[in-house]
Amino acid sequence: MSFKDLELNKPLLRAVANLGYDAPTLIQEKTIPLVLAKKDIIASAQTGTGKTAAFALPIIQQLYHLHDLPAKKKKIRALIVSPTRELAVQIAENFEQYAVNTNLKTAVIFGGTSMEPQLEVLKSGIDILIATPGRLLDLHKQDYINLDYIETLVLDEADLMLDMGFVDDVKKIVRLCPTQKQTLLFSATIPFKVEQLASSILKFPHRVEVSPNSSTSNNVNQFLYYVPKKDKVELCLYLLRQTINGSIIIFRRTKYGVDKLVNSLEKNNFSVAGLHGDKSQSERQNALNLFKNKEVKILIATDVAARGIDISQLDAVVNFDLPHIPETYVHRIGRTARAGHTGNSYSLCSADEKTYVTSIQKLIHMQLDVVQDHPYPLDPNAKPEVHKKKGSKYKKGRKSEGSKKKKKRWY
């Protein structure tokens, strides 16, 4: 199937051709005709499947007849709600690429930065708004945003949105939009809470499911290192000095873990950037820019902070902490070896994490390549550490310094 078969107009066909899109992905094939038919949708698709184009292209086509309206007559017709600033900015960039051959205007708004530049763009007249929930509701309350003309509402990364505590905000946004609107809900997974939300806001929705990828690219070399937990940092340093080259993302499970590893690597003269939710907007954007521009070669991040961020030509992924959800492993290493390139993944497994390896191998239907020749081997008889509660002194987990200083939600 081609994009022409999806009945996209010529300006959009030129845009996707210039971007090098040869054929629609599965989520695009299934979703674009339904969006063009003005159907409500609940779609399950991971980041990296082309889901942004799946809703952006048909939305642009639906609004194309309005693209020559003078700025003063423009109204916000499409609203895309995203849980994080980084995702919102990336979606906005995609819309601008797809709408390059039209006069449709796009704006993105998010918290953690000055309102003034965003207000200037809003006042200039826009057709499509991408927003995080908090800033959207703030500006609506101050009468800077009018949602009375919304024709299509998109809730992107709905599961992450609910995990971050935005359920009440999302429901309020839905109520502020016209009753007669099209609503598109996209989510990497569809847990019960997302089903509940969908049943309360969608009208006879069409369900689109692109099964989570349980296979990994043949172009990714997957290496597994069994190592005592206390030696993980030393093994990571050893691999960075001896084995791993190029552009690298290292995944850690917690914000505290990101900060700790950043400090360890910097003390050993590695140039690194850290990415997690307790960092300010400017800090996170700076970290991403440094990494994308190859000013630093190592980015250390949590899964949530890195979710949805498109970084091309990634040479290696390091799973410093193995994920407890096996699909997350597939998603992590899928960031390398894109567009026909070869990549490598390196997983550091302590005795506590052996069960995660079993789950991962079961999902991907293959055994990971165990590397035994390294300086910090794990005793085959080592048992998982047992953490016992000690009355009121027991700590559930360690928080990053940012978490200790402020409990403000990340949006």
N, C-alpha and C positions, 0 to 999 in steps of 0.2 A: 504494500500500500504506500502511496505517496501523499504528501501534504495537499496536492491538487485534488486527490480523491476525497479529501475531507471537506472539499468545497470552500476552502479559504480563498479570500480575494487576492487580487494581484499584488497590492502593496505588501500584504503579509507574506505571500509566496516569495517575493523578492527579498524581504527581510530574512526569512529563514534560510534562503539559499546563500545570502551573503554571510550568514553566520556559520555556514558549512553543515547545516542539518540536512542529511541525505534522505532520511525517511522518519516518519513519526515513531515514537516509542509506543509500547503497548498501552500505557496509561493515556497517552495522547490519542491513540486510535479509539479507545473506548470512551473517553471523556468528551472530546471536542464536539462530536455530533450531538451529544446530550445537552451540552451547554448552549450550543447554537439553537437547539429546540426549546430552550428556556425551561429545562427540567431542573428540579432540585436534585442534588447529588450528595451521597456520602461515599467518599473514596478512600481506600486504604492503599497507600503507596509510600515507600521509603524515599528519603532524599536521594537524589542521583538518578531517579527514574524519568526525569523530565516532567514532573508534575506542575512546575510553575508555568511552563509553556502550555500545559494541558488546560489551564484556566485562563491564562493571559491572552493567548491567541484568539479564542472565540469571544472574549470580552471586548478586545479591540475591534474585532469585526462587527460585533453588535452595536458598538458606538461609532462606527466609521461614518455613518450618515450625519453625525453631529460634528465631525472634526473641523469643518470650516466655519463654525459659529464664531463670532467675535468674542474676545476674551470676556467682555462684560456680560455676555449672555450664557457663558459656560456655567454649568452646575455639576456638582459631584454626582456622577451616575454609577460609579463602581467603587466599592469599598473593600479593601483587602486588609484583614486584621491578622497581625503576626505577633507571636509572643515575645520576640526579642528584637532589639535594635538592629543587630547584624543581619538577621533574616529579612527584616523590613527593608533595609538598604539594598540588599541583594535582589529582592523581588522588584524593587523600584528600578534598579539597573536593567533587569530583564525586560520589564515593560517598555522602558525607553528604547532598548534595542529592537524589540518587536514592532514598536509604533513609529520607527524612524521615518517611514514613508507617509506618515499622516501628520495632521496638525493637532492630534490629541495631546493634552497636557497631563503630566503625571507629577504628583508630589508625594513626599514621604515625611512623616512626622513621628517623633519618638521623644521620650523623656531623657533626663540627664544632660540636657544641653539647652541653650538659650531658645526661647520661643520666637524671638523677633525675626530671625531669618526665615523660619517656617511660616510665620504669619504673612510675611511679604509675598511668599510664593502662593499661599492660599488666596490672598487678595487679588493676585494677578489673574485668577480664573483657571480652574482645573477641571478635568473630566474624571480622573482616576486618582484615588487617594489610598496610599498604603500607610498603615498606622499601627502602633502598639496600643494596647487597650487604655493604659493610664493617661497618656498624652491626648489621645482621642477624646476621652471623656472630659478631661480638663478643658480643652479648647471648645468642646461643645457646650459645656456649662457656662463658658464665658461668651457664648454666642459668636464665636469665630468660625464655627463649622455648622453647616446646614445639611442634615441627612435626609431631608424630605423628598429628595429626587433620586435616591438610591434605587437602581434597577437590579443590580447584582451585588450580593454580599458574599465574600469569601472568608471563611475561617480556616486559616492555614496552620498546620501543626497543632491540631486541636488537642491531642493528648498531652503535648508539652504545655499548651496553654492552661489546661486544667491542673496539671501537676504543679504549675507555678502559682496556683491560687486565683486564677482569673475567671472562675466560673460565673460569679455574680456580675463581673464587668461585661463578660460576653453576653449574658442574658439581657443586660441593660442595653447594650449596643443593638442587639436584635430588636428590642422593643422600640428603640428610637428611629429605626428605619421603617419605611412604609410596609404595610401588611402585604401588599401585592408586589413582592419582590422575589427574585430568584436567589436561593441560598445554596452555596457550595461548601461542603465541609470536607477538608482533607486532613488525614491523620496517618502517621506512620503505622500505628496500631489502633485497633478499635476495641478498647476495653469497655467494661460495663458502663463506666461513667460517661464515656463518649457516646455510647448507644443511648443513654438516658438523655443527654443533651440533644442528640440528633432527633429523637422522638418528640422532643418538646418544641423544636424550631423548624423542622423540615416538613414539607407537604408532599406526601406520596413520593418519597425520594427514590431515585434509581441508585442501586448499590454497584459500585465499581471496585473490584478488588484485583490488585496486582500482587500476587503472592510474594511474601518476603523472600528475598533471594537466599536460598539455602546452599547455593554453590559459590565457590570462589573462582576468580579468574585464573585461567591456566598460566597467565603471565605473571602471577604473584608467587614468588618463592617463599614458603612459609616455614620458618625455623622456630623451634621450641627449645628453650633452655630451662632445665630444672636447676633451681638455685635456692639456697637458704634465704629467707626474707631479709635477714640482717645484711646479706651480701648483695642485695639487688642493686644498690647504688654503685658499688664497685664494679659489678658486672656490666652495668650500663655504661660506665666510664670506659671500661675495657673495650666494649664493642664500638663505641664512638671513636676511640683512638685507632683500633685495629681493623674494624670490619665495615662499619656503616658509613656511607658517604652520601653527599648530596643534600637534598631538601628532606627534612625529617619531621614527622609529628610523633611526639611521645604522649601516650594517653595515661592519665592517672584517674583514679576513681573519685577523689575528693579535691576540694579547693585547697585544703591544707597540704595535701600531697603534692599538688602543682607547685605551691610556693616553696615547699621544702626542697623539691628536686631542682627548681630554678636556682636556689641558693647554692646547692651542692655543685651543680654544673658550672655556675659562674665562678665559684671558688677554685675550680679546676681549669679556668681560662677558656671556657666555652662561651660563645656568644649565643644567648638564648632569649626567648620571649615567652611569657606565661599568659594563659588565657583562661579566666573563669569568671563567674558571676559577681564576685565581690569587688572586682576591679571597676574603676570608673569607666564611663563611656570613652573618654579620650585615651585612657590607658589601653582599653581593649582594641580600639581602632588603630592605635599606634602599633600595638603588637602585631595585628594582622597586616598592616602596611609594611612593617619591617620584614615580615616573613614573605609576603607576596612579592616584594621587591628584591628579595634575596639578600637583604642587608644582614639578616640573621638566618642561619640555616636550620635552626632547631626551634620548634614551637611545642611547648608543653601545655596540654589542655585537658579539661574534663570533657566528657561526651556531650553534655548539654551545651557547653559554651561553643563547641566545635560543630554542633548540629546544623546541617544545612549550608555551611560555609563551603563555597566552591574554591578549591585551591588546585590549580592545574599543575601537571608535571611534578608530582610528589614522588620522590625516589624510594622512601621507606617509611614504614609505620612501626613504632615500638609499643607493644602492649606491656608497659611497666607493671600495671595491675591488670590481670585478666578480667574481662567482664563476666558478671554472673549470668547475664542473658546472652546465650550463644549467638543470636541474630546480631547483637551489637558487635561481636567479633567480625562477622562478615561485612558489616557496614564500615567498620574501622578500616580493615585492610583493603576494602573496595575503593578507598581514596587513592590508592597507588595503582599503577599499571592501567591507567585509563588511556583511551584512544590508541590502543595498540602498543603502548609502552610496557616495558618490563619493570616490575617493582619487587620489593622485598618486605616481608614482615618478620618481626622478631618478638617473640612472646616469652616473658620471664615468669616462670611458674614456681611458686613456693609450695611447700607441703599442703598449706591451707587451700590452695587453688587447684589441686589435682582433679577434683570433681568437675570443675569448670572445663578443663581440657576434655574430659570424657563427654560432656554435653556438646562441646564445640565439634568434636570429631564425629559424633553421632549425627549432628545437623548437616555437616558438609560432606559426609560419607567418604571420609579419607582420614588417614593418619598424618599428623604433623611430623615434620622432619626433625627428630630429636638430635641436638648437637651435644655430644658428651665431652668433646675435647675443649674445655675452657677452664679457667683457673678457680672457679667457685662452684664445684659440683655439689649437688644435694645428696645427702646420705639416702640411699634407697629405702632405708628403714625409718627415715624421719617421719614423725607423726605431726598432724596439724596442731598448732598451738591452741590451747584452751584458755579462754579469758573468763575468769570467774568474777562474779559480782561481789563487791565488798561494801555492802550496806550503802549508806548515802554517799560514800566517796566514789562509788562506781560512776565512770563517765561513759556516756553513750558513744561519744566520738569526739575527735579533736577538730576544732574549728580554725579556719584561717584567721589571720589578724584582722582582715576586713570584716569578717563575720562578727568578731568580738566588738569592733568599734561601732558597727551599725547593723540594724536588723531590717533595714529598708528593703522592700521587694525589688528584685532586679527587673525593671522594665523601662 
